[in-house]
Amino acid sequence: MRVGRIERRHHWVARTSALMAVLGFCFVAAYTVSVLAPEFAHDWRVVFNVVFIATWVAFLVDFVVRLSLTPAGSRWDYLWHHPIEFLSVLVPVFRALRAVTLLRNLPVLQRRTREAVRANFVVSAALYAVMYVFFLALATLQAERHAEGATITSFGDALWWAVVTLTTVGYGDTYPVTVLGRTWAVFLMIGGIAIVGVASATVISILNERLNALRNGNAEGAPILAERESIRPDDVADADDAVDPDGAEPDTGPAR
């Protein structure tokens, strides 16, 4: 029974991942237009509201189905290992991250070679970082641009602030002044710690692997190199002069 439920969940994930990824990016696109082009979004507000509600309902249904297809004794463990699925129902920014997560379930990205796994991980981490910064910059701009004393009034300001905050530079030239803007800033700080940590760990892992490969290569080549260095060209020449190809002693001159 347990195995059957897990297999059904895997089938559900395989069938719905592509659709959910498309819906996730539709939500990101609609939210981007609504923030950067509010006049256009106002004229088409019914369409945008339908997109927002439909994507939220789709993420909610997908989460409920996945959780229901998980054995009862493993549901808390499933939530612990899949927090973005739960958070995407509650917080809009995680719907953008969920769209990136769903891309990893596509068959084309399921190769299991070491190089493919590493490439997929690096690409996914980069997409996570870009989407996280981009979406939080949009959310902060929406919360800040009409506030009194706001320093974040354009998308360029918001993006600059997000990158500076993520990298822990903190120039202080732009900063949120509203409660919602500061809430998004907290999300960005927490996510920034994770992003910087993953990036550092990835670089260290690659460097360690390269160093280990160099050490192993030197260890394998050292005996051969030592053997080659122990035989000098003069020794080879002396040996060739000592014995001719027929095995006879060399001719030292006419017999006396």
Secondary structure by P-SEA (a helix, b strand, c coil): caaaaaaaaaaaaaacaaaaaaaaaaaaaaaaaaaacaaaaaaaaaaaaaaaaaaaaaaaaaaaaaaaacccccaaaaaaacaaaaaaaccaaaaaaaaaaaaaaccccccccaaaaaaaaaaaaaaaaaaaaaaaaaaaaaacccccccccccaaaaaaaaaaaaacccccccccccaaaaaaaaaaaaaaaaaaaaaaaaaaaaaaaaaaaaaaaaaaaaaaaaaaaaccaaaaaaaaaacccccccccccccc
